[in-house]
Amino acid sequence: MQFVICCTTLVVFLPACSSDDDSPLPGIEEDSNGRALRQLTINDASLTRATIDAATLAASWTTGDVATYVNLSLLPGQMDYGDLTAASSAQTTLLEGNVYCREADHLAVIYPSVTPANDGSLIVDLRGQKGTLADVGQRFHYVFGVAEVTKVENKTATATVSPMKSLLALCKFTFSDGTNPIAVKELKISYGSSGTRGYPKTGTVTLDANSSADNVTVKATNPTTSEDKVPLTIKLDDATTEGVHVALFPMDQSSDFHFTVIDGSNNTYTGTAKAKLRAGKYYDSTLKLTKNN
């Protein structure tokens, strides 16, 4: 069975940054390396995230969306990170926050917000998906880029940002029994030759001073724990025949995916398909399953 019916690229745009003002933040002075806590404003941040339009796959921000920055230039000796907040609801927005930086520092930017580990690594967690495009866009459509601070003026900083890229694959699964569509209430996904490997629930983004949007990827955790030896489960609020949207980890090699669907009447259907997934791609797939009860 063929997994992918349609594959398109998620829309990614190029942000730019600017700021103004004078004097360091109250009580904050530059350190011996010229760094201080400064007000950073990213202009026209057109990132592929937040609300995703089902027809065009274009994304827009919502006021108050929070991204995370990590100062890569301080790694590995020092860990500094914080929040950047979207100022408006639009396809482009200002991202604002106080950042400990100096000119030429490089800042990783990731959305949605995460809490980095002490070594700068980031954990991407796929648990708790609800199967809707809105939910994926708001909570699971992870995007990454790197900003370079090009100018500082006391308490403000100006930067430019690389094109943001999506770290995960976005899938839309529609199911039928060969004749009729299946109204999905719960979907379970696993992979491997026997379907017993389960599906990894978390992945790691490893950062260092040389990280860029070109070389950063998310690596799925090897499914060795009891949690990862069970399928990834997506529970929908309401049964639907219109398709289930799921964010999944990229896979360079083709693998067998195993699907279990429970409909609104508690009937169970199963099936298998083969696929490999690329980060930043959208897969629209219709699968035929077999009824088990």
Phi, psi and chi 1 to 4 in degrees:
 res  aa     phi    psi   chi1   chi2   chi3   chi4
   1 MET       -  133.8 -179.3 -175.5  -61.1      -
   2 GLN   -83.8  128.6 -176.9   64.6   32.1      -
   3 PHE   -74.9  -48.9 -176.1  100.3      -      -
   4 VAL   -96.0  125.7  177.4      -      -      -
   5 ILE  -100.6  -42.6  -70.8 -177.3      -      -
   6 CYS  -140.0  133.0  176.6      -      -      -
   7 CYS  -130.7  122.4  169.9      -      -      -
   8 THR  -129.5  165.4   58.5      -      -      -
   9 THR   -91.8  132.2  -58.0      -      -      -
  10 LEU   -68.5  145.1  -62.0  175.5      -      -
  11 VAL   -76.1  126.7 -177.6      -      -      -
  12 VAL  -127.3  133.1  178.9      -      -      -
  13 PHE  -116.3  172.4  -60.7   92.2      -      -
  14 LEU  -105.9  115.6  174.6   65.7      -      -
  15 PRO   -84.3  161.7   -5.6   22.1      -      -
  16 ALA  -136.7  161.5      -      -      -      -
  17 CYS  -130.1  149.4  -53.5      -      -      -
  18 SER  -159.2  164.5   66.7      -      -      -
  19 SER  -165.4  172.9   61.0      -      -      -
  20 ASP  -150.7 -172.3   52.1   25.1      -      -
  21 ASP   107.4 -176.7 -145.9  -20.4      -      -
  22 ASP  -148.6  167.4   52.3   17.8      -      -
  23 SER    63.2  141.2   72.9      -      -      -
  24 PRO   -60.8  161.4  -21.0   33.6      -      -
  25 LEU   -59.0  148.7  -66.5  175.9      -      -
  26 PRO   -52.6  128.0  -26.5   35.3      -      -
  27 GLY    80.5   -1.2      -      -      -      -
  28 ILE  -112.0  123.4  -59.1  -64.2      -      -
  29 GLU  -115.6  156.4  -58.4  -65.4  -25.2      -
  30 GLU   -63.4  142.7  -72.8 -172.5   -7.7      -
  31 ASP   -83.5 -174.3   63.4   16.1      -      -
  32 SER   -66.2  -17.3   58.8      -      -      -
  33 ASN   -97.2    3.7  -66.0  -49.2      -      -
  34 GLY    86.6    9.1      -      -      -      -
  35 ARG   -91.6  146.1  -69.4 -171.2  176.3   92.3
  36 ALA  -153.4  164.8      -      -      -      -
  37 LEU   -76.4  115.7 -170.3   63.7      -      -
  38 ARG  -125.8  153.8  -65.9 -175.8  163.9   99.7
  39 GLN   -80.7  116.0  -64.4  172.6  -20.1      -
  40 LEU  -108.6  130.7  176.1   69.9      -      -
  41 THR  -122.5  123.1  -59.1      -      -      -
  42 ILE   -99.6  116.7  -59.7  179.4      -      -
  43 ASN   -86.3  146.1  -94.4  -23.9      -      -
  44 ASP    51.4   47.4  -60.6  -33.5      -      -
  45 ALA   -75.1  101.7      -      -      -      -
  46 SER  -104.0   74.1  -53.7      -      -      -
  47 LEU   -94.5  147.8  -47.8 -174.1      -      -
  48 THR   -79.2   89.8  -52.9      -      -      -
  49 ARG  -170.3 -165.2   62.4   85.1   38.0 -113.4
  50 ALA    62.3 -129.3      -      -      -      -
  51 THR   -78.1  127.3  -56.8      -      -      -
  52 ILE  -108.0  125.3  -58.1  176.4      -      -
  53 ASP   -74.1  125.9 -176.7  -87.1      -      -
  54 ALA   -65.5  -29.9      -      -      -      -
  55 ALA   -81.3  -41.4      -      -      -      -
  56 THR  -108.3  -14.3   64.7      -      -      -
  57 LEU    64.7   12.6  -61.6 -176.2      -      -
  58 ALA   -74.0  153.2      -      -      -      -
  59 ALA  -119.4  155.7      -      -      -      -
  60 SER  -140.2  156.5   60.0      -      -      -
  61 TRP   -87.5  159.4  -68.6   89.7      -      -
  62 THR  -118.7  136.5  -61.2      -      -      -
  63 THR   -51.7  130.0  -59.0      -      -      -
  64 GLY    95.1   -7.9      -      -      -      -
  65 ASP   -53.2  137.3  -79.2  -17.6      -      -
  66 VAL  -116.9  122.2  180.0      -      -      -
  67 ALA  -102.6  165.7      -      -      -      -
  68 THR  -113.8  137.4  -63.6      -      -      -
  69 TYR  -112.1  149.9   79.2   83.9      -      -
  70 VAL  -130.3  127.1  176.4      -      -      -
  71 ASN   -77.5  101.0 -167.4  -32.1      -      -
  72 LEU   -66.3  -29.1  -59.4  173.4      -      -
  73 SER   -68.9  -14.7  -61.9      -      -      -
  74 LEU   -91.5  -11.4  -66.7  171.9      -      -
  75 LEU   -79.4  145.7  -64.0  177.7      -      -
  76 PRO   -95.0   -0.6   34.4  -35.5      -      -
  77 GLY   -76.6  -27.6      -      -      -      -
  78 GLN  -141.2  140.3 -177.1  177.6  -13.3      -
  79 MET  -110.1  120.7  179.8   62.7 -171.7      -
  80 ASP  -136.5  126.8 -178.3   78.0      -      -
  81 TYR  -149.3  168.8   68.8   95.2      -      -
  82 GLY  -176.3 -166.7      -      -      -      -
  83 ASP  -102.2  147.0  -67.4  -20.5      -      -
  84 LEU  -124.3  131.0  -62.3  170.4      -      -
  85 THR  -116.6  135.2  -55.5      -      -      -
  86 ALA   -72.0  133.0      -      -      -      -
  87 ALA   -90.8  -14.1      -      -      -      -
  88 SER  -151.9  167.2   61.2      -      -      -
  89 SER  -100.7  102.4  -62.9      -      -      -
  90 ALA  -168.7  171.4      -      -      -      -
  91 GLN   -67.2  -31.6 -167.5  167.7   20.8      -
  92 THR  -120.7  149.0   63.0      -      -      -
  93 THR  -153.5  166.8 -175.2      -      -      -
  94 LEU   -82.7  138.0  -61.3  178.7      -      -
  95 LEU  -110.2  125.8  -72.2  179.6      -      -
  96 GLU  -126.8  146.1  -57.0  171.0  -35.4      -
  97 GLY   179.0  166.0      -      -      -      -
  98 ASN   -94.0  123.2  -66.6  -31.5      -      -
  99 VAL  -127.0  131.5  178.1      -      -      -
 100 TYR   -80.9  106.0 -179.7   67.7      -      -
 101 CYS  -157.2  171.0   63.7      -      -      -
 102 ARG  -139.9  172.2   69.3  176.7 -177.9 -175.0
 103 GLU   -59.4  138.1 -172.3  172.1  -30.9      -
 104 ALA    82.5   -1.9      -      -      -      -
 105 ASP   -65.1  148.4  -85.6   -2.1      -      -
 106 HIS  -111.2  132.1  -72.0   82.1      -      -
 107 LEU  -120.1  122.1  -49.0  172.6      -      -
 108 ALA   -74.1  139.5      -      -      -      -
 109 VAL  -126.6  125.6 -179.8      -      -      -
 110 ILE  -133.8  140.2 -172.1  169.4      -      -
 111 TYR  -133.5  140.0 -170.3   94.7      -      -
 112 PRO   -70.4  168.6    8.8   -9.6      -      -
 113 SER   -64.0  144.3   62.8      -      -      -
 114 VAL  -137.1  164.5  -65.2      -      -      -
 115 THR  -105.3  111.0  -59.7      -      -      -
 116 PRO   -68.7  154.7  -15.9   30.1      -      -
 117 ALA   -78.6  172.0      -      -      -      -
 118 ASN   -62.9  -24.9  -71.5  -25.7      -      -
 119 ASP   -89.2    3.9   61.7   -0.8      -      -
 120 GLY    91.3   -3.6      -      -      -      -
 121 SER   -74.3  153.0   61.7      -      -      -
 122 LEU  -121.1  141.6  -50.4  167.5      -      -
 123 ILE  -104.8  126.3  -60.0  -60.7      -      -
 124 VAL  -102.0  123.4  172.1      -      -      -
 125 ASP  -115.7  123.7 -165.8  -31.5      -      -
 126 LEU   -97.0    0.9  -62.2 -173.6      -      -
 127 ARG   -74.2  149.4  -70.6  171.6  -68.7 -169.9
 128 GLY    89.2   14.2      -      -      -      -
 129 GLN   -69.3  145.3  -62.5 -171.6   58.4      -
 130 LYS  -106.5   -2.8  -62.8 -179.6  179.0  179.7
 131 GLY    87.0    3.5      -      -      -      -
 132 THR  -106.5  154.5   66.2      -      -      -
 133 LEU   -63.8  -37.9 -173.3   60.7      -      -
 134 ALA   -62.8  -42.5      -      -      -      -
 135 ASP   -65.8  -43.6  179.5   61.9      -      -
 136 VAL   -60.8  -45.1  169.9      -      -      -
 137 GLY   -62.0  -39.1      -      -      -      -
 138 GLN   -82.1  -29.7  -68.1  166.0    2.9      -
 139 ARG  -126.4  -16.1  -59.2 -162.3  -63.9  139.5
 140 PHE  -132.5   -0.6  -62.6   97.6      -      -
 141 HIS   -90.0   78.0 -175.3   36.1      -      -
 142 TYR   -73.4  128.7  -73.1   87.1      -      -
 143 VAL  -126.8  153.3  -68.5      -      -      -
 144 PHE  -140.7  143.1  178.6   87.8      -      -
 145 GLY  -156.9  173.2      -      -      -      -
 146 VAL  -128.8  129.1  174.9      -      -      -
 147 ALA  -104.2  142.0      -      -      -      -
 148 GLU  -111.9  127.2 -179.8 -179.2    3.6      -
 149 VAL   -75.5  115.4  179.8      -      -      -
 150 THR  -101.1  -16.7   57.7      -      -      -
 151 LYS  -158.8  139.2 -177.2  179.0 -179.7 -179.2
 152 VAL  -126.0  141.8  -64.0      -      -      -
 153 GLU  -134.0   83.5  -66.4 -179.0  -13.6      -
 154 ASN    57.5 -105.0  -66.3  -43.8      -      -
 155 LYS   -89.6    3.4   78.8  171.6 -174.3  178.1
 156 THR  -121.2  161.2   61.9      -      -      -
 157 ALA  -142.7  149.4      -      -      -      -
 158 THR  -118.8  139.4  -59.6      -      -      -
 159 ALA  -143.4  162.1      -      -      -      -
 160 THR  -117.6  151.1   57.2      -      -      -
 161 VAL  -123.1  135.8 -178.6      -      -      -
 162 SER   -66.8  160.6   67.0      -      -      -
 163 PRO   -56.8  132.7  -24.0   33.8      -      -
 164 MET   -75.4  149.3  -54.2  -67.4  -74.0      -
 165 LYS  -131.0  151.1   74.6  170.6 -172.7  178.0
 166 SER   -79.7  139.4  -58.1      -      -      -
 167 LEU   -94.5  -18.3  -65.1  175.9      -      -
 168 LEU  -119.0  167.7  -58.1  176.3      -      -
 169 ALA   -97.0  140.3      -      -      -      -
 170 LEU  -107.6  126.6  174.2   57.8      -      -
 171 CYS  -121.8  144.3  -57.2      -      -      -
 172 LYS  -120.0  116.7  178.1 -175.0  177.6 -177.9
 173 PHE  -108.5  127.8  -63.5  114.7      -      -
 174 THR  -119.8  139.0  -54.0      -      -      -
 175 PHE  -124.6  149.7  -57.4   96.1      -      -
 176 SER  -143.9  166.3   76.8      -      -      -
 177 ASP   -96.1   13.4   61.2    8.4      -      -
 178 GLY   102.7  -23.4      -      -      -      -
 179 THR  -124.3  -47.6  -57.0      -      -      -
 180 ASN  -118.7  146.9  -59.0  -53.8      -      -
 181 PRO   -66.6  149.9   24.2  -33.2      -      -
 182 ILE  -100.4  127.2  -59.8  171.7      -      -
 183 ALA   -82.5  105.3      -      -      -      -
 184 VAL   -82.2  125.7 -177.5      -      -      -
 185 LYS  -106.3  -30.1 -172.5   67.6  170.1   63.7
 186 GLU  -148.2  136.2 -176.2  174.2  -44.9      -
 187 LEU  -126.4  132.4  169.7   61.9      -      -
 188 LYS  -120.6  131.9  -63.0 -178.9  179.5 -179.0
 189 ILE  -124.7  130.8  -58.8  172.8      -      -
 190 SER  -139.2  170.6   59.8      -      -      -
 191 TYR  -143.4  165.0   68.0   81.0      -      -
 192 GLY   124.0  168.2      -      -      -      -
 193 SER   -65.4  -28.5   58.2      -      -      -
 194 SER  -115.7   -5.5   65.3      -      -      -
 195 GLY    79.7    4.4      -      -      -      -
 196 THR   -93.6   -4.8   59.2      -      -      -
 197 ARG   -76.0  -15.5  -71.8 -176.3   60.1 -172.7
 198 GLY    73.7 -151.0      -      -      -      -
 199 TYR  -146.6  134.1 -169.1   89.6      -      -
 200 PRO   -65.0  137.0   21.7  -31.5      -      -
 201 LYS   -93.7  -19.7  -50.8  -54.4 -177.9  -62.6
 202 THR  -132.7  158.1   60.5      -      -      -
 203 GLY  -140.1  163.9      -      -      -      -
 204 THR  -120.7  133.8  -58.1      -      -      -
 205 VAL  -104.5  115.6  177.7      -      -      -
 206 THR   -95.8  126.6  -59.0      -      -      -
 207 LEU  -114.8  148.4  -59.2  178.6      -      -
 208 ASP  -150.4 -176.2   59.5   34.6      -      -
 209 ALA   -63.4  -19.7      -      -      -      -
 210 ASN  -102.6   10.2  -62.8  -45.5      -      -
 211 SER   -64.6  141.6  -66.5      -      -      -
 212 SER  -144.5  168.7   70.4      -      -      -
 213 ALA   -63.7  -21.7      -      -      -      -
 214 ASP   -79.4  -30.0  -66.8  -31.0      -      -
 215 ASN  -113.0    0.8   63.3   25.8      -      -
 216 VAL   -93.8  129.5  165.2      -      -      -
 217 THR  -134.2  169.1   58.9      -      -      -
 218 VAL  -104.6  130.0   58.0      -      -      -
 219 LYS  -107.0  117.9 -177.8  178.2 -179.4 -179.6
 220 ALA   -64.6  141.3      -      -      -      -
 221 THR   -66.1  135.6  -56.6      -      -      -
 222 ASN   -59.5  132.3  -70.1  -31.4      -      -
 223 PRO   -76.3   73.8   26.6  -32.4      -      -
 224 THR  -106.9  -22.6   55.6      -      -      -
 225 THR   -83.7  163.1   67.1      -      -      -
 226 SER   -61.1  -32.9   57.8      -      -      -
 227 GLU   -65.4  -39.6  169.4   67.4   16.0      -
 228 ASP   -84.2   -8.8  -71.5  -35.6      -      -
 229 LYS   -88.8    6.7  -71.2 -177.2  178.0  179.8
 230 VAL  -115.8  159.5  -61.2      -      -      -
 231 PRO   -64.5  159.8  -21.2   33.2      -      -
 232 LEU   -76.5  124.4  176.1   68.5      -      -
 233 THR  -110.4  128.8  -61.0      -      -      -
 234 ILE  -114.4  115.8  -63.4   89.9      -      -
 235 LYS  -106.2  119.3  -65.0 -176.5  178.0 -179.9
 236 LEU   -89.6  147.7  -71.2   79.3      -      -
 237 ASP   -65.7  -36.8  -67.7  -24.4      -      -
 238 ASP  -137.6  141.6  -60.3  -65.2      -      -
 239 ALA   -63.0  139.9      -      -      -      -
 240 THR  -143.4  147.1 -178.2      -      -      -
 241 THR  -102.3    2.0   60.2      -      -      -
 242 GLU   -87.0   -0.5  -60.9  -58.6  -46.6      -
 243 GLY   111.7  146.2      -      -      -      -
 244 VAL  -112.8  123.4 -178.6      -      -      -
 245 HIS   -93.8  130.0  -71.6   87.1      -      -
 246 VAL  -139.3  136.2 -174.0      -      -      -
 247 ALA   -92.0  129.1      -      -      -      -
 248 LEU  -130.3  158.2  -64.2  175.7      -      -
 249 PHE   -72.3  144.7  -67.8  117.9      -      -
 250 PRO   -62.0  149.5  -18.8   31.0      -      -
 251 MET  -137.3  117.8  -64.9 -167.9   67.5      -
 252 ASP   -74.2  -30.3  -67.3  -27.4      -      -
 253 GLN  -104.0  143.5  -58.5  -62.6  -38.6      -
 254 SER   -65.1  137.2 -177.2      -      -      -
 255 SER  -140.9  157.8 -179.0      -      -      -
 256 ASP   -81.1  123.4  -71.0  -33.6      -      -
 257 PHE  -103.6  137.5  -78.2   76.8      -      -
 258 HIS  -115.4  130.2  -56.6  -95.6      -      -
 259 PHE  -119.1  133.5  -60.0   87.7      -      -
 260 THR  -124.0  125.3  -61.0      -      -      -
 261 VAL  -119.0  134.4  167.2      -      -      -
 262 ILE  -114.2  125.8  -59.2  173.0      -      -
 263 ASP   -90.8 -176.5   67.4   13.6      -      -
 264 GLY   -67.1  -15.4      -      -      -      -
 265 SER  -102.3   11.6  -60.3      -      -      -
 266 ASN    72.4   19.5 -149.0   34.8      -      -
 267 ASN   -78.6  147.7  -62.4  -54.6      -      -
 268 THR  -114.3  135.8  -59.5      -      -      -
 269 TYR  -128.9  145.5  -56.9   79.3      -      -
 270 THR  -135.8  157.4   57.8      -      -      -
 271 GLY  -173.0  166.4      -      -      -      -
 272 THR  -132.7  144.4  -58.1      -      -      -
 273 ALA  -145.3  156.6      -      -      -      -
 274 LYS  -110.4  138.3 -173.3  178.2  -68.7  -70.2
 275 ALA  -163.7  160.5      -      -      -      -
 276 LYS  -125.6  147.5   61.0 -179.4  178.1  179.4
 277 LEU  -121.4  139.9  -56.3  175.2      -      -
 278 ARG  -112.4  142.2  -66.5  177.1   58.7 -169.2
 279 ALA   -62.2  140.1      -      -      -      -
 280 GLY    82.1    4.8      -      -      -      -
 281 LYS  -105.8  152.8  -64.7  -63.8 -176.9  179.3
 282 TYR  -113.1  122.9  178.0   78.9      -      -
 283 TYR  -113.5  122.8  -61.5   88.0      -      -
 284 ASP  -112.0  110.6 -170.4  -17.9      -      -
 285 SER  -132.5  136.1 -160.4      -      -      -
 286 THR  -111.9  127.0  -60.8      -      -      -
 287 LEU  -121.9  141.8  -55.9  173.9      -      -
 288 LYS   -94.8  126.5  177.9 -175.8  175.5 -179.2
 289 LEU  -115.7  162.3  -56.3 -178.8      -      -
 290 THR  -105.9  132.5  -59.8      -      -      -
 291 LYS   -75.4  133.8 -172.3  176.2 -178.7 -179.6
 292 ASN  -104.8  -10.9  -62.6  124.1      -      -
 293 ASN  -148.9      -   62.5  -18.8      -      -
